[in-house]
Amino acid sequence: MCVRLAATALAMLVTLPLTVPAAAQQDLFQDRLGGPLPSPSITTPNLPPALPSAEPDAQLSLSALLSGPGTPLRQGLAWRVYEDRGDGTKPSIIARSGEAEPHFTLAPGTYVATVTYGFASASKRIVMGGQPTTETLRVAAGALKLSGAVGDQKIPPAQVLFSVFVPVGTNSEGRLVRSGIKTGELLRLPEGTYHVVSTYGESNAIQRADLRVENGKVTEATLNHRAATVTLKLVAAAGAEAFAGTAFSVLTPGGDTIREAIGAFPQVTLAEGDYVLIARHDGQVYTREFKVESGLDRDIEVVAKSG
């Protein structure tokens, strides 16, 4: 009986810690840790800061002025916007406009804006950062306006054309800017000196001049030719009707061919000087020497002499 009592008492001792109140257990842990238990957090866990929102597209507004006088340019403009990736590759065109003051909507980034005014141009590097941006480009340019004359008489626009060159070294016609320029046409150019060639007719009536273009100014020039237009005829007698289908050749006294033409009375514009005219008709060849005097337009007849 004593044995049973001891076993029961042992069982009671073993089960006692399992019935310790919660408050007592907390006091026990406080004693061991040296302070109160931390309260559980109910706040949001610490997260990385949110990334800033992407910058929006923004408007780029452009305009152009003439260097020097600062005159706004309102027409004749060609705008291009290039994306500058900064990796050494050729920039790609992303927008164009022919307006005087264009507006482009662009994403954040680096761009190059260019404007062309005739043969003059300007460019500017622009950084877009999500805010509207306004830029003005200054174009260093002037213009040429050309015409031709013989003495005091203006050459009809349809009969004269001009070519403009940039001199390179000692070569006045080093680089062609443009050919086929008509009388009165406004040719916009960067500031500098240019070599102008005027061709009257389709032969050797040619005049040349060096002209200076200044920023913001129009250089007007008239190139004066010493030439005349002659009408070629093969006739049986002076003043008679011309033979149709005649082949003409105009040569210098040294034998160089200046112009060839076929017809009853073709017209040829020639620089003043001495010439030889050869007329061929029905297997026969006829010749005549003649002289061209500046500003004196006239008929040049070759008489077909028999025998």
C-alpha positions in Angstrom: 0.0 0.0 0.0 2.9 2.4 0.7 4.2 1.7 -2.8 1.0 2.7 -4.5 0.9 6.0 -2.6 4.4 6.9 -3.6 3.6 6.3 -7.3 0.5 8.5 -7.2 2.5 11.3 -5.6 5.1 11.1 -8.3 2.5 11.3 -11.0 1.1 14.4 -9.5 4.5 16.0 -9.4 5.1 15.3 -13.0 1.8 16.8 -14.2 1.9 20.0 -12.1 4.0 22.1 -14.6 1.4 21.4 -17.3 -1.2 23.2 -15.4 0.8 26.4 -14.7 -1.4 29.4 -15.6 -0.4 31.5 -18.7 0.3 34.5 -16.5 2.7 32.5 -14.5 4.5 31.2 -17.6 5.0 34.8 -18.8 6.4 35.8 -15.4 8.8 32.9 -15.7 10.0 34.0 -19.2 10.4 37.6 -18.0 12.6 36.4 -15.2 14.8 34.5 -17.6 15.0 37.2 -20.3 15.4 40.0 -18.0 12.4 42.0 -19.3 8.9 41.9 -20.8 8.2 40.0 -23.9 8.1 42.0 -27.1 4.6 42.7 -28.4 3.9 41.2 -31.8 4.0 43.8 -34.7 0.9 44.5 -36.6 2.5 47.1 -39.0 3.3 46.5 -42.7 6.7 44.8 -43.2 9.6 47.0 -44.4 9.6 46.9 -48.2 11.9 48.5 -50.8 10.8 52.1 -51.7 8.5 52.3 -54.7 10.2 53.1 -58.0 9.5 56.6 -59.3 6.9 56.7 -62.0 8.2 57.0 -65.6 8.5 60.6 -66.9 5.8 61.5 -69.4 6.1 62.5 -73.1 6.4 66.2 -73.5 6.2 68.8 -76.3 9.2 70.3 -78.0 8.6 73.6 -79.8 11.1 74.9 -82.3 11.7 78.1 -84.2 14.5 79.6 -86.4 16.1 83.0 -86.7 18.6 84.5 -89.2 22.0 85.1 -87.6 23.0 88.7 -87.5 19.7 90.6 -87.9 17.8 88.0 -85.8 14.9 88.0 -88.3 12.4 85.1 -87.7 12.3 82.6 -90.6 8.7 81.9 -91.7 9.1 79.9 -94.8 11.4 77.6 -96.8 12.3 75.6 -93.7 12.8 71.8 -93.4 12.9 70.5 -89.8 14.2 67.1 -88.7 14.5 65.5 -85.2 17.0 62.7 -84.6 17.2 60.4 -81.7 20.7 60.5 -80.1 21.3 57.1 -78.5 24.8 58.1 -77.4 26.3 54.8 -78.5 28.1 56.1 -81.6 25.6 54.8 -84.0 24.1 57.0 -86.7 21.1 59.0 -85.3 17.8 58.0 -86.8 15.1 60.5 -87.9 12.0 60.2 -85.8 10.1 63.4 -86.9 10.0 65.9 -89.8 8.1 69.1 -90.4 8.0 72.0 -93.0 6.2 74.4 -90.6 7.8 77.7 -89.5 7.3 76.8 -85.8 6.8 73.0 -85.5 5.8 71.1 -82.3 6.9 67.5 -81.6 5.7 65.2 -78.8 8.8 63.3 -77.5 9.6 60.8 -74.9 12.3 61.6 -72.3 15.7 61.3 -73.9 18.4 63.0 -75.9 17.7 64.4 -79.4 19.3 66.5 -82.1 17.1 69.0 -83.9 18.2 70.4 -87.3 16.7 73.0 -89.6 17.6 73.5 -93.3 17.1 76.8 -95.0 18.0 76.4 -98.6 21.6 75.3 -98.5 22.2 76.6 -95.0 21.4 74.7 -91.9 21.7 74.7 -88.1 21.4 72.0 -85.4 21.1 71.7 -81.6 21.3 68.9 -79.1 18.2 68.8 -76.8 17.5 66.8 -73.7 13.9 66.1 -73.0 13.0 65.3 -69.3 9.2 65.1 -69.3 8.7 68.9 -69.3 7.6 71.1 -72.3 10.7 72.6 -74.0 11.1 75.6 -76.4 14.3 76.0 -78.5 15.4 78.6 -81.1 18.0 77.7 -83.8 20.0 80.5 -85.4 20.8 80.0 -89.1 23.8 81.7 -90.7 22.5 82.4 -94.2 22.0 84.9 -96.9 20.8 84.6 -100.5 21.7 85.2 -104.1 19.3 86.6 -106.8 20.8 86.5 -110.3 19.9 87.9 -113.7 21.7 88.3 -117.1 22.0 91.2 -119.6 23.6 92.2 -122.8 24.5 95.9 -122.5 21.5 97.6 -121.1 19.1 94.9 -122.3 18.0 92.2 -119.8 18.2 88.7 -121.2 14.8 87.0 -121.2 14.7 84.5 -118.3 14.1 81.5 -120.6 17.4 82.1 -122.4 19.9 82.2 -119.4 20.7 79.8 -116.6 23.1 80.0 -113.7 25.4 77.6 -111.8 26.8 78.3 -108.4 30.1 76.8 -107.1 32.1 76.8 -103.9 35.7 77.5 -104.6 38.1 74.8 -103.4 41.8 75.9 -103.2 42.7 77.5 -106.5 39.8 75.8 -108.3 37.0 78.4 -108.5 34.5 75.6 -109.5 35.7 73.2 -106.9 32.3 72.0 -105.7 28.9 72.5 -107.4 26.2 73.9 -105.2 23.5 73.9 -107.8 23.0 74.3 -111.6 20.0 75.3 -113.7 19.2 78.3 -111.5 16.7 80.7 -113.2 16.6 84.5 -113.3 15.1 86.0 -110.2 15.2 82.7 -108.2 16.2 83.2 -104.6 19.0 80.8 -103.7 19.6 80.6 -99.9 23.2 79.9 -99.0 25.5 80.0 -96.0 27.6 83.1 -95.6 30.7 83.0 -97.9 32.1 83.6 -101.3 30.7 81.8 -104.3 31.6 81.4 -108.0 28.7 82.0 -110.4 28.6 80.9 -114.0 26.0 82.4 -116.3 25.2 80.6 -119.6 23.3 82.6 -122.3 21.9 80.3 -124.9 23.4 76.9 -125.5 26.8 77.7 -127.0 29.7 79.7 -125.8 28.1 82.9 -124.4 29.3 82.4 -120.8 30.1 84.9 -118.1 31.6 84.3 -114.6 31.8 86.2 -111.4 32.7 85.8 -107.7 30.0 87.0 -105.4 29.9 87.4 -101.6 26.9 86.3 -99.6 26.3 87.9 -96.2 24.1 86.8 -93.3 20.6 88.2 -93.5 21.1 89.9 -96.8 20.1 89.2 -100.4 23.0 89.7 -102.9 21.5 90.7 -106.2 23.8 90.5 -109.3 23.4 90.9 -113.0 26.0 89.2 -115.1 26.6 91.1 -118.4 27.3 89.1 -121.5 29.1 90.3 -124.6 27.1 88.2 -127.1 24.4 88.2 -129.8 21.9 85.8 -131.4 22.4 85.1 -135.1 20.0 83.3 -137.5 21.7 81.0 -139.9 20.5 80.6 -143.5 21.5 78.9 -146.7 20.1 80.9 -149.7 20.4 80.9 -153.4 20.9 84.6 -153.4 21.1 87.4 -150.8 17.7 87.9 -149.2 16.2 84.8 -150.9 14.2 82.2 -149.1 16.3 79.8 -147.0 16.7 76.1 -147.9 15.1 73.7 -145.6 16.9 70.8 -144.1 20.3 72.4 -144.1 23.0 71.2 -141.6 25.0 74.0 -140.1 28.3 73.9 -138.2 29.7 77.0 -136.4 33.5 76.8 -135.9 36.2 79.0 -134.4 38.9 80.2 -136.8 41.0 77.4 -135.4 38.5 74.8 -136.4 36.9 74.0 -133.0 33.2 73.2 -133.3 31.0 75.6 -131.2 27.5 74.6 -132.3 25.7 72.4 -134.8 22.1 72.8 -135.9 19.7 71.6 -138.6 16.9 73.6 -140.2 16.0 76.4 -142.6 17.0 79.2 -140.2 18.1 78.0 -136.8 19.1 80.6 -134.2 22.4 80.4 -132.3 23.6 82.6 -129.4 27.3 83.2 -129.6 29.9 85.2 -127.7 31.3 88.1 -129.7 34.2 87.2 -132.0 35.1 85.6 -135.3 33.6 82.4 -136.6 33.4 80.1 -139.7 30.0 78.8 -140.8 29.7 75.6 -142.8 26.4 74.7 -144.5 25.7 71.3 -146.0 22.7 70.7 -148.3 22.0 68.1 -151.0 25.6 66.8 -150.8 27.1 70.2 -151.3 29.2 72.1 -148.8 29.3 75.9 -148.5 31.3 78.1 -146.1 31.4 81.7 -144.9 33.3 83.6 -142.3 31.4 86.0 -140.1 31.8 88.2 -137.1 29.5 88.5 -134.0 29.2 91.9 -132.3 27.8 92.1 -128.8 24.2 93.1 -128.7 23.8 93.0 -132.6 21.3 90.2 -133.4 21.2 89.6 -137.2 20.9 87.0 -140.0 24.0 85.2 -141.3 23.4 84.0 -144.9 25.5 81.6 -146.8 24.9 81.9 -150.6 24.8 78.6 -152.4 27.0 79.3 -155.4 26.9 76.7 -158.2 30.1 75.3 -159.7 
